[in-house]
């Protein structure tokens, strides 16, 4: 949470915000913040609402954000992607926020571009159209040509937008802090966390150099896929305030969805879905807002993504966990879903599993028995996330809800294009590939190598920890009732513990050998390392079978 500084706050802007809150009948909120009666609160509060409103709370708040302008519109758009934080009704209402802003004049555009590129406009470009193609709160886009005639789209950042955002963020942090402290009923929304996340988000969106890198990274992941495209970035004509990209001449996906004549909808639907599942299951780098306006269809039904200002990142472990959760949800394995949510640290293992199981079954029952093509995975994940948060205080990662929303958007595009589309047939092979990769011997070797020191510390500290345990028993801190059955249990546990240590040692040694890449080889691995993994695998399977057979630790 950012500290609030009275020296930096723009009181005129704060006055405008509070007046609008009162205008749209949030005067109780303003009163609860205890602004009235403070040194400057009375001045800010002197505003009577003349609006006769018959609207819901989300609708009124959306109106406030619309009038407050760019920063708050962006905040609302970000909140529309986080129903886990603000609730589904609020999130749905914020999807209506439009980022349409009056354009700034061409003289300003010219000054910014020339200042950033260090040369006159007529030297840098062959042509440069004065009329903008689009204008938004962060910047606007103009069409131009390079000296060699290549047609480009140039995004120019709005002058003063960074100062405006900074001033609004200071006020947002202060109001969020007050809301969290003084309005207990709103603590569940954790408003300071929303503002913190928004600050990171909008700073990334205002960094055009980061957007250029995101675009290039996305292109690299789909370099061998002729069905997926992203605009080429001309880095020599780009800076943090100016972004020059290939001009995309295609049809917006929203238009294709309305009038599909002349397009192969089945191919487009497959490419859209498969490319997105690749992003979240294979690449760990995904477009964070894949709505139809950010997708184009080019010649030969090529799908083109645009606007890479906001991208999501997830690591290999999260991808694997997500893939496993996908399969468990589709196959209606409720206990496995619960175990996976606990393993992912989304819910606490102390939760009442009986009640949780019933809640998850209620959600999955709506889809159980439906044909695979009628199962919308994004909707299922969203419906899982919201009840978990509100009822069980779950710690749902931001990436989870972002992926749930994005998958929903992609599925809507795919099902709109192809009524017979089957999303599960697209992601199941990827999950299978992901899990095979997870259990690949080389990956297992890397896993043990990365955790080798932790394993070594665990083995080294085991005698000391056992001595402490015995000492506590002897001192009466832990009472143990002796029996023959207990003695047998201890002996069995000790034997299995020794076996586990042997298996761990074999895995560690085999991991080192595989890294050497010398001597006789089998399947691109040293033979000795392979045999070590095979032996540890056999012993591990035997140990698991023994445990399952006797049902005793």
Secondary structure, 3 states (H helix, E strand, C coil): CCCCCCCCCCHHHHHHHHHHHHHCCCHHHHHHCCCCCCCCHHHHHCCCCCCCCCCCHHHHHHHHHHHHCHHHHHHHHHHHCCHHHHCHHHHHHHCCCCCCCCCCCHHHHHHHHHHHHCCCHHHHEEEECCCCCEECCCEEEEEEEECCCCEEEEEEECCCHHHHHHHHHHHHHHHHHHHHHHCHHHHHHCHHHHHHHHHHHHHHHCCHHHHHHHHHHHHHHCCCCCCEEECCECHHHCCCCEEEEECCCCEEHHHHHHCCCCCCHHHHHHHHHHHHHHHHHHHCEEECCCCHHHEEECHHHCEEECCCCCEEECCHHHHHHHHHHHHHHHCCCHHHHHHHHHHCCCCCCCCCHHHHHHHHHHHHHCCCCCCHHHCCHHHHHHHHHHHHHHHHCCCCCHHHHHHHHHHHHHHHHHHHHCCCCCCHHHHHHHHHHHHHHHCCHHHHHHHHHHCHHHHHHHHHHHHHHHHHHHHHHHCCCCCCCCCHHHHHHHHHHHHHHHHHHHHHHHHHHHHHHHHHCCCCEECCEEHHHHHHHHHHHHHHHHHHHHHHHHCCC
